[in-house]
């Protein structure tokens, strides 16, 4: 209650109010005492920050998805190559192997 009652006159946080729980209170109080122009600039900076964060988060997620897709494609390609090699070792005709697996083999 002391903090709320004397918040307007505090220039710094008392030692007993250094706990993390009071940080948010003092942050909100410092924003509340901004003049209208400063508050508008603060809100605009928050908007820019949030927009940039959303762009970065979206880019990261798209990059991850692209990486997963490339990994799947690479895995499928390797599996077809292994299958083609096994078929070749079994003596299956190269034309049939290429037709079934889509892998071009050299004689």
Buried (B, 14 or more C-beta within 10 A) or exposed (E): EEBEEEBEEEEEBEEEBEEEEBEEBBEEBEEEEEEEEEEEEEEEEEEEEEEEEEEEEEEEEEEEEEEEEEEEEEEEEEEBBEBBBEBBEEEEEBEEBBEEBEBEBEE
